[in-house]
């Protein structure tokens, strides 16, 4: 009788609890299934690209948590003048050495083609250790925070270089390299947007809590790195590509394989003309430079120049607007809300540019880069002349769109013009160059006086230099009608 009563009373409660649980889980489950379906579409699940998208999302979320922890210590916790000194110290201790280390990252990782999964996992574990190291100094802002931040920055950029080299190895047959990179980037942007409020909530518990959250995220990233397909570690058919053209003369895998005549032995009697002809062919072949980013075509070189200018603009706006809006917020808004608006505009522009690149079936990446670079220049010129809230937000949004579309177009040009056997290496080295450009732009932004007109004028200046050096060459190359393989 008691059991019947308990069943009568407990049954509906249990059923109601299960119903509530299902109702709460339904949106999360639906969203998870939708994300998994999107990442696995068009053969990405079979090739392993979907796992790389998930890994990059985890990486981006962890980086956002680290950024929140550092920003709360270096930027938000002190007055503006003191914050400028702290950020300048941060740049001097972290980004200045990184500028020297960045050129080494690509070549060093390029020598480890069979250990890409281990390299990405090591970058994740390194950030776990460094994040734990920073937990004690993040509250006080001690000097020991900066070497650890430098290590986190180097490990993050090392991951980025390896990830750029990995994407071509996991490319499904039905997806071009531009679309694959768009998916990876978009996954990272979505994860960053989700991690930002999570990091802000963890910071309310204490300044070290975002770092603890980052440790958990990076541990997951290490596991996902090692779970990537074995094709990631395959270096079959690859060779190193360098920015310079004075490479070792005897290794040219891009040249068509020709049937070689047997070399006449020096002491063997024979026709002297055969020996002379062989030496002439050898001399001509040895004078041919190894393909690199300067030798595969003007389009790639000019695209690198244009993207370097856009990446400088991104780094410049990150630091310059952060301090400018803290001292001179947008009209009628608080400094925090002004910074939030600009951050949302930049992030939304980047996401919009990535989405446009994934949908755009353009046959002219040179024209796309020329258009976005010119648009970025026009927006900064207008903002310098008419410095107000609308145009500052507009510059941030245009910069985000331009950087996303410019990078995707650069990817398509490398896919089109760089020989397949050195393409993976070219991606790693171009990414390193772009990261150095971001550092340079950030350094300019922190050193300038907090004057909106002056800042936008300086931004327009180096964008104008990019337009002068890159746009004409890009449009000339586009008019030549170079054949385009699948790039959309």
Helices and strands as residue ranges (DSSP letters): H 2-39, G 41-43, H 44-47, H 49-71, I 72-76, H 80-90, I 91-95, H 96-110, G 113-115, H 116-134, H 144-167, G 168-170, H 177-205, H 209-226, G 230-233, H 272-286, H 298-327, H 335-359, H 365-385, H 389-417, H 420-447, H 452-466, I 467-471, H 472-479
